[in-house]
Amino acid sequence: MHAWGRLVAAIGVVALSGCTSVYNVPQNQPLTGPVQAASLGSELPLNSDDVMLSLAFSGGGTRAAAFSFGVLKELDTMRIRDRGKAVSLLDRVDFVSGVSGGSVLAAYYGLRRRDALADFRERFLLRNAEESLNTRVSLINLGRALGGGLNDATHLPRWLDENLFGGATFREFRRDQRPRIWINASDIYNRTPFVFGSVAFDAMCSDLLSYPISEAVAASAAVPVVFAPIVLETFPGRCQTKLPDWIVRARANRNAQPLLRDFAQAIESYHTGSMRYVKLLDGGLVDNFGLSGFSIALLSATRPYEPMTPRQAVRIRRMFFLIVDSGRAPSGNWAQQLPGPTGVELVMATADTATEANTRASYAAFGALMNEWVGKVRRWRCGLSAAERQRLGVGPNWRCDDVNVFVERVGFDQFDRTRAEALDAIPTRFYLPQQSVDFLIEAGREAVRNNSIYRAFRRGL
């Protein structure tokens, strides 16, 4: 009898899931005219000085946002000389890439700049973003989970607009060139990174500037099953846009790096209409550090100085990429006993394994690509003729080999064992007690302050 009861219940749940299918209506609008073909490199900041400072905020719910917020606060205390006066290092940040919980801070900082330091703690870190979510355990919710996700876009995006973004769109990001903001999600059909920027939106013939920032952040943070995918519609043929040459080359090159080739194939599918809808989930599924966009920009380059312009490449001396890692360490005690993991633990371990493997590979690839790029730029600079140097505005004390890049990660594992375990024990959810929030903020500050690579970068300014 019990077996029949379970069977009937299972059939009922499956039937219920068909009746409670959860999906999101696309919020993006079509373009109406031609646009210029873009590259991911063109999305990078047009910095005109000799230093480039970039930040990448990992996923991890409110704990990621709080830890990264501590990093911003510490950068604000650091002073450097700029044109004869002391300025905050925070004001020299050129670029911020955010994933999931890190994307909340990246987007808010992109909108408010240094004003974000004054109220982000109160407006987000100490608030309960989960109050907007459907989290009850019930048969109906089980059906919703099986039907696409517990929560659709009437939940988190609305909460973000009411409490943080106020209905702002990507047009707000374009009013100021510095810092540039990348919000990262995952295209779950193509299994590729999705960067909310001109490359993807132009290929879809869609208007990026009118797209709500809250929707992009919700896509970046959309944990599978908890959230239904955020959906974008493609509008093939509506804007007379040609695919960028680098996309065409990457698609045609059988020896292209898989990351570049697969990304180019995804962009092509948006453009041709072979995908009517692009469905997005948590950016951490493909890259929890948000570095893939940088790597694609480097891999797609056809000249040694790209993705920079020639004038940028002769001026640059120091580049610092700081990755703020709030990812989870292994957890549970099932490795100490014969039974286990349980079903829930197995699902979580499988997801964490895939995420961590992708993130490690992305970090290693990015570091190698940056070192290779520096070598190319040095050789290109040292091969310039006197006439080319004069045309590019090279000064009398310029050294062609004076280019250095620093790629550094700060994370919980860099603290002593007791503190690292206490930090990692904080859950990756969207509501934390004040004590945990302040503990994370202070840890972020210390992580930067005590980092030897960061100190070496500062000495070279």
C-alpha positions in Angstrom: 0.0 0.0 0.0 2.8 2.4 0.9 4.5 1.6 -2.4 1.3 2.4 -4.3 0.9 5.6 -2.4 4.4 6.7 -3.2 3.8 5.8 -6.9 0.6 7.8 -7.0 2.3 10.7 -5.2 5.2 10.6 -7.8 2.7 10.6 -10.7 0.9 13.5 -9.1 4.0 15.5 -8.7 5.0 14.9 -12.3 1.5 15.9 -13.5 1.6 18.9 -11.2 4.9 20.0 -12.6 3.3 20.1 -16.1 0.6 22.4 -14.8 3.0 24.7 -12.9 5.6 25.3 -15.6 7.6 28.4 -14.6 9.1 30.7 -17.2 10.1 34.3 -17.5 8.9 36.7 -20.2 11.8 38.4 -22.0 12.4 42.0 -21.0 14.8 43.0 -23.7 13.7 45.2 -26.6 14.6 45.1 -30.3 17.0 47.5 -32.1 15.6 49.4 -35.0 18.8 50.4 -36.9 22.3 49.2 -37.9 25.0 49.1 -35.2 28.8 48.9 -35.4 30.2 45.4 -34.9 31.7 45.2 -31.5 34.3 43.0 -29.7 34.7 42.2 -26.1 37.8 44.3 -26.1 35.8 47.3 -27.1 33.8 46.8 -23.8 37.0 47.4 -21.8 37.6 50.9 -20.3 39.3 53.5 -22.5 41.9 54.4 -19.9 44.3 57.1 -20.9 46.9 56.7 -18.2 49.7 54.2 -17.4 47.9 52.1 -14.8 44.9 49.8 -15.2 43.2 48.4 -12.1 40.5 45.7 -12.5 38.4 43.8 -10.0 36.5 40.5 -10.3 33.9 39.7 -7.6 33.1 36.0 -7.4 29.7 34.5 -6.6 28.6 33.4 -3.2 25.4 35.2 -2.2 25.5 38.0 0.4 28.8 36.7 1.8 30.5 37.3 -1.6 29.0 40.8 -1.7 30.1 41.6 1.9 33.7 40.2 1.4 34.0 42.2 -1.9 32.6 45.3 -0.2 35.4 45.1 2.3 37.9 45.1 -0.6 36.4 48.3 -2.0 36.5 50.0 1.4 40.1 49.1 1.8 41.0 50.4 -1.6 39.4 53.7 -0.7 41.8 54.2 2.2 44.8 53.8 -0.1 46.3 57.1 -1.4 48.4 57.5 -4.5 49.9 60.5 -6.3 48.0 61.5 -9.5 49.1 64.7 -11.3 50.6 66.0 -8.2 47.8 65.3 -5.7 46.8 62.4 -3.5 43.8 60.5 -4.7 42.0 57.3 -3.5 43.1 54.1 -5.3 39.3 53.3 -5.5 39.0 56.2 -7.9 41.5 54.6 -10.2 39.5 51.4 -10.7 38.9 51.0 -14.4 36.9 47.8 -14.6 34.7 45.5 -12.4 33.4 42.1 -13.3 30.8 40.5 -11.1 29.2 37.0 -10.8 26.1 36.1 -8.8 26.3 37.7 -5.4 29.4 39.6 -6.6 27.3 41.1 -9.4 25.0 42.8 -7.0 27.9 44.9 -5.6 29.5 45.3 -9.1 26.3 46.8 -10.5 25.6 49.0 -7.5 29.1 50.3 -7.5 28.9 50.9 -11.2 25.7 53.0 -10.7 26.7 54.9 -7.5 30.6 55.0 -7.7 32.0 55.9 -4.3 28.6 56.8 -3.0 28.0 53.1 -2.8 30.4 52.9 0.1 28.0 55.0 2.2 24.8 52.9 2.0 25.4 49.4 0.4 25.7 47.8 3.8 22.4 49.1 4.9 20.5 48.9 1.6 21.6 45.3 0.8 24.0 43.5 3.1 21.8 44.0 6.2 18.6 43.4 4.3 16.8 40.1 3.7 16.7 39.6 -0.1 15.2 36.2 0.5 12.0 37.9 1.7 11.1 38.3 -2.0 11.6 34.6 -2.7 9.3 31.6 -2.7 11.1 29.1 -0.4 8.3 27.1 1.3 8.5 23.4 1.2 5.2 22.2 -0.3 3.9 19.9 -3.1 3.1 23.0 -5.2 6.7 24.3 -4.9 8.0 20.9 -5.7 6.0 21.0 -8.9 7.3 24.5 -9.6 10.9 23.3 -9.1 10.3 20.5 -11.5 8.6 22.9 -13.9 11.5 25.2 -14.3 12.3 26.9 -11.0 10.7 28.0 -7.7 11.0 31.7 -8.5 10.3 33.6 -11.7 11.3 37.1 -12.5 8.5 38.7 -10.5 10.6 38.1 -7.4 14.3 39.0 -7.2 14.5 41.6 -10.0 11.5 43.5 -8.4 13.2 43.4 -5.0 16.5 44.6 -6.4 14.7 47.5 -8.2 12.8 48.5 -5.1 15.8 48.4 -2.8 18.9 49.1 -4.9 18.6 49.9 -8.6 15.4 52.0 -8.8 14.6 50.8 -12.3 18.0 51.8 -13.7 19.1 50.4 -17.1 22.4 49.8 -18.8 22.2 53.3 -20.1 23.3 54.5 -16.6 26.5 52.5 -16.9 27.4 54.3 -20.2 27.3 57.8 -18.8 30.8 57.5 -17.3 33.6 55.5 -19.0 35.2 54.5 -15.7 34.7 52.0 -14.3 33.2 49.7 -16.8 31.0 47.0 -15.4 30.5 43.4 -16.6 27.7 41.3 -15.3 28.2 37.6 -16.1 25.7 34.9 -16.5 25.7 31.4 -18.1 24.0 30.5 -21.4 22.7 27.1 -20.3 21.9 25.9 -23.9 25.3 26.6 -25.4 27.1 26.1 -22.0 29.1 29.3 -22.5 29.7 32.5 -20.6 27.2 35.3 -21.2 28.5 38.9 -20.7 25.8 41.6 -20.6 27.3 43.9 -23.2 27.2 45.0 -26.8 28.6 41.9 -28.4 25.7 39.6 -27.3 23.0 42.3 -27.5 24.1 43.5 -31.0 24.1 39.9 -32.2 20.5 39.5 -31.0 19.5 42.9 -32.6 18.5 43.9 -29.1 18.9 47.2 -27.3 21.3 46.9 -24.4 20.9 50.4 -23.1 17.2 50.0 -22.3 17.7 46.6 -20.5 17.1 46.7 -16.7 20.2 46.2 -14.6 18.1 44.2 -12.1 17.3 41.6 -14.7 21.0 41.1 -15.5 21.9 40.8 -11.9 19.0 38.3 -11.3 20.3 36.2 -14.3 23.8 36.3 -12.8 22.5 35.0 -9.5 19.9 32.6 -10.7 20.8 29.3 -9.0 19.2 26.4 -10.9 15.9 25.1 -9.5 15.7 27.9 -7.0 15.2 30.3 -10.0 13.7 29.8 -13.4 16.1 31.0 -16.2 16.1 34.7 -17.1 15.1 34.8 -20.8 16.2 37.0 -23.6 14.6 37.1 -27.1 16.5 37.3 -30.3 15.4 39.5 -33.1 17.2 38.3 -36.2 17.2 40.5 -39.2 15.7 43.5 -37.4 18.8 45.7 -37.3 21.0 44.9 -40.4 23.9 44.1 -38.1 26.8 42.0 -39.5 28.7 39.6 -37.3 32.1 40.9 -36.2 35.0 39.6 -38.2 36.5 38.0 -35.1 33.4 35.9 -34.6 33.5 34.7 -38.3 37.2 33.9 -38.0 36.8 31.9 -34.7 33.9 29.9 -36.2 35.9 29.0 -39.3 39.1 28.1 -37.4 39.0 24.5 -36.4 42.1 25.0 -34.3 40.7 27.9 -32.3 40.7 27.6 -28.5 37.4 25.8 -27.4 36.4 28.8 -25.2 36.7 31.2 -28.1 35.1 28.9 -30.7 32.1 27.9 -28.5 31.5 31.5 -27.5 31.6 32.6 -31.2 29.2 29.8 -32.1 26.8 31.0 -29.4 27.0 34.6 -30.6 26.3 33.3 -34.2 23.3 31.4 -33.0 21.8 34.6 -31.5 22.4 36.4 -34.7 21.0 33.9 -37.2 17.9 33.1 -35.2 18.7 29.5 -34.7 18.0 30.3 -31.1 14.8 32.2 -30.6 15.4 32.5 -26.8 18.6 32.8 -24.8 18.1 31.2 -21.4 20.4 32.3 -18.6 21.3 31.1 -15.1 24.0 31.7 -12.5 27.3 32.9 -14.0 29.2 30.6 -11.6 28.1 27.6 -13.6 30.7 28.3 -16.2 33.1 30.7 -14.4 32.7 31.8 -10.8 35.4 34.5 -11.2 34.0 36.2 -14.2 37.3 36.0 -16.1 36.1 34.3 -19.3 35.2 37.6 -21.0 38.8 38.8 -20.5 40.2 35.6 -21.9 37.9 35.7 -24.9 39.0 39.3 -25.6 42.7 38.2 -25.5 42.1 35.1 -27.6 40.2 37.0 -30.3 42.9 39.6 -30.8 44.6 39.8 -34.2 47.3 42.4 -33.2 49.8 42.1 -30.4 48.5 45.1 -28.5 44.8 44.2 -28.6 42.4 44.4 -26.9 44.0 47.8 -26.2 44.5 50.5 -28.8 48.1 51.4 -29.9 48.1 54.6 -27.8 46.9 52.7 -24.7 49.5 50.0 -25.2 52.5 52.4 -25.4 51.3 54.2 -22.3 50.5 51.3 -20.0 53.1 50.4 -17.3 51.2 48.5 -14.7 48.0 46.3 -14.8 46.5 44.7 -11.7 43.7 42.2 -11.8 42.4 41.4 -8.3 40.1 38.4 -8.0 38.0 38.4 -4.9 37.1 34.8 -4.2 34.3 33.9 -1.8 33.8 30.4 -3.0 33.1 27.4 -0.8 35.6 24.9 0.6 34.6 21.2 0.8 32.0 20.5 3.5 30.2 17.7 5.3 31.5 14.6 7.1 30.6 12.0 4.6 34.3 11.6 3.5 35.0 10.3 7.0 32.5 7.4 6.9 31.6 4.6 4.6 28.0 5.6 3.8 27.2 8.8 1.9 26.9 11.2 0.4 23.2 11.4 0.7 21.1 12.5 -2.3 21.1 16.2 -1.4 24.8 16.1 -0.5 25.5 14.3 -3.8 23.7 16.9 -5.9 25.5 19.7 -4.1 28.9 18.0 -4.4 28.4 17.4 -8.1 27.4 21.1 -8.7 30.4 22.3 -6.6 32.8 20.0 -8.4 31.8 21.3 -11.8 31.9 24.9 -10.6 35.2 24.6 -8.9 36.8 22.8 -11.9 35.6 25.5 -14.3 36.8 28.3 -12.0 40.3 26.8 -11.5 40.6 26.3 -15.3 39.5 29.8 -16.0 41.9 31.3 -13.5 44.8 29.4 -14.7 44.0 30.1 -18.4 43.6 33.8 -17.7 47.0 34.1 -15.9 48.8 32.3 -18.7 47.1 34.5 -21.4 48.0 37.7 -19.6 51.6 36.7 -19.3 51.7 35.8 -23.0 50.0 39.1 -23.8 52.6 41.1 -21.8 55.4 39.4 -23.8 53.7 40.3 -27.1 53.3 43.9 -26.1 56.9 44.3 -25.0 58.1 42.9 -28.3 55.7 45.1 -30.2 56.7 48.3 -28.3 60.4 47.6 -28.6 60.0 47.1 -32.3 58.4 50.5 -33.0 60.3 52.9 -35.2 61.2 56.4 -34.1 58.5 57.8 -36.3 55.9 55.4 -34.8 56.9 56.3 -31.3 56.6 60.0 -32.1 53.1 59.4 -33.7 51.9 57.6 -30.6 53.1 60.3 -28.3 56.0 58.4 -26.5 57.8 60.6 -24.0 61.6 60.9 -23.6 62.0 58.7 -20.6 59.8 55.9 -22.0 61.1 52.3 -21.7 59.7 49.8 -24.2 60.0 46.9 -21.7 58.4 48.7 -18.8 55.2 46.7 -18.8 54.1 44.5 -15.9 50.9 42.7 -15.1 49.8 41.4 -11.7 47.1 38.8 -11.4 46.2 38.0 -7.8 43.4 36.2 -5.9 42.3 37.0 -2.3 40.2 34.4 -0.5 39.2 32.9 2.8 41.9 30.2 2.6 44.7 32.9 2.9 43.7 33.5 6.6 44.8 31.3 9.5 42.9 28.1 9.8 40.5 29.1 12.5 39.5 32.3 10.8 39.3 30.6 7.4 36.9 27.9 8.7 34.8 30.6 10.4 34.5 32.5 7.2 33.7 29.5 5.1 31.0 28.4 7.6 29.0 31.4 6.7 26.3 30.2 4.2 26.1 31.4 0.6 22.5 32.8 0.8 20.9 36.2 0.4 20.4 36.9 4.1 23.0 37.0 6.9 23.0 38.4 10.4 24.8 41.7 11.0 27.7 40.0 12.9 28.5 37.8 9.9 28.3 40.7 7.5 30.7 42.8 9.4 33.0 39.9 9.9 33.2 39.4 6.2 33.7 43.1 5.5 36.6 43.3 7.8 38.1 40.1 6.3 37.9 41.7 2.8 39.8 44.7 4.1 42.5 42.7 5.7 42.8 40.3 2.7 43.9 43.3 0.5 45.9 45.1 3.1 48.1 42.1 3.8 48.5 40.8 0.3 52.1 40.9 -0.9 51.4 41.1 -4.6 49.1 44.1 -4.0 51.8 45.8 -2.0 54.3 45.2 -4.8 51.8 46.7 -7.3 51.4 49.8 -5.2 55.1 50.3 -4.9 55.4 50.3 -8.7 52.9 53.1 -9.1 
